[in-house]
Amino acid sequence: MLIIRDYQFVSAEDRGATAAIGNFDGVHQGHLSVIELARSAAPDAPLGVVTFEPHPREFFAPEAPPFRLMGPEARAHRLEKVGVKKLYELSFNKGLASLTPEEFARDVIKDGLGLRHVVVGADFCFGKNRAGTAADLQSFGKTYGFGVTIAPLMEKGAQTVSSTAIRAALSAGNPRLAAEMLGHWHRIDGPVITGEQRGRELGYPTANMSIDGLHQPAFGVYAVLVDVLDGPHKGSYHGVASLGVRPMFGENKANLETFIFDFKGDLYGANLSVALIEHLRGEEKFDSLEALISQMDADSAKARTVLANL
């Protein structure tokens, strides 16, 4: 998949694509329906996605709590898996933010990227102060010679599928509901970092990962599926993970600590993708290390049962 970050320098061979436009945080089922509409709108054209980095919400409110379901690398990987050939990951800056809706349609979509057809969700807003609507984009498309399809919002039961709804499900400790809307398990991706190595002393060596910049699901213990993406231990495993601040050991920065069942080896520096399957319990502080170890034994047994029944 080709990644293009500057709409002002797009080569002739990279023009003429059909593309879905949006932030695509999570690449959930609603996003996938928009991408499929883009694919079907011009089957003979390269399939593209136009998105923004940083996320506009991060740009306008950098001090706000982390909210993203996935980082840009994980998003790009997921988009490539669903067949996207050209990812226009545009740098969101003052210049782009200041464009009027018509300037965005003309300067970015038509003159810059040279898109043949675009697809947006019914709630799509664009341009300075989010002044442009999906209907406005259709009008500009007629003026500037590109097609526009407006995708309806996707419903899952009584729930509109959205990144906001998925965050709410994860915050409530319901990763299965989040997965129904995502169309895949919610995953935390990243390299294994050096931790305090307490797990090793307790008989539960863990692979530690940062969750900086990401939405924080409910703290606690999860049954997880683990993909080691590179290195000598590359493969898929079952495990149990603790997500939170580790109250047993004082004030700590939130992270993810994963114990992989029946695994021996060094994972430092390896890249992992950890899927949250079931929230087993909330985060707790125990009276003793013995009580903690006993609970970890119980958590592992429960996680094995959950994963065996997937």
Stockholm file with secondary structure:
# STOCKHOLM 1.0

chainA/1-310         MLIIRDYQFVSAEDRGATAAIGNFDGVHQGHLSVIELARSAAPDAPLGVVTFEPHPREFFAPEAPPFRLMGPEARAHRLEKVGVKKLYELSFNKGLASLTPEEFARDVIKDGLGLRHVVVGADFCFGKNRAGTAADLQSFGKTYGFGVTIAPLMEKGAQTVSSTAIRAALSAGNPRLAAEMLGHWHRIDGPVITGEQRGRELGYPTANMSIDGLHQPAFGVYAVLVDVLDGPHKGSYHGVASLGVRPMFGENKANLETFIFDFKGDLYGANLSVALIEHLRGEEKFDSLEALISQMDADSAKARTVLANL
#=GR chainA/1-310 SS CEEECCTTSCCGGGCSCEEEESCCSSCCHHHHHHHHHHHHHSTTSCEEEEEEESCHHHHHCTTSCCCBSSCHHHHHHHHHHTTCCEEEEEECCHHHHTCCHHHIIIIIIIIIICCSEEEEETTCEESGGGCEEHHHHHHHHHHHTCEEEEECCCEETTEECCHHHHHHHHHTTCHHHHHHHHTSCCEEEEECBCCCCHHHHHTCCCEEEECTTBCCCCSEEEEEEEEECSSTTCEEEEEEEEEECCGGGSSCCCEEEEEETTCCSCCTTCEEEEEEEEEEECCCCCSSHHHHHHHHHHHHHHHHHHHHTC
#=GC SS_cons         CEEECCTTSCCGGGCSCEEEESCCSSCCHHHHHHHHHHHHHSTTSCEEEEEEESCHHHHHCTTSCCCBSSCHHHHHHHHHHTTCCEEEEEECCHHHHTCCHHHIIIIIIIIIICCSEEEEETTCEESGGGCEEHHHHHHHHHHHTCEEEEECCCEETTEECCHHHHHHHHHTTCHHHHHHHHTSCCEEEEECBCCCCHHHHHTCCCEEEECTTBCCCCSEEEEEEEEECSSTTCEEEEEEEEEECCGGGSSCCCEEEEEETTCCSCCTTCEEEEEEEEEEECCCCCSSHHHHHHHHHHHHHHHHHHHHTC
//
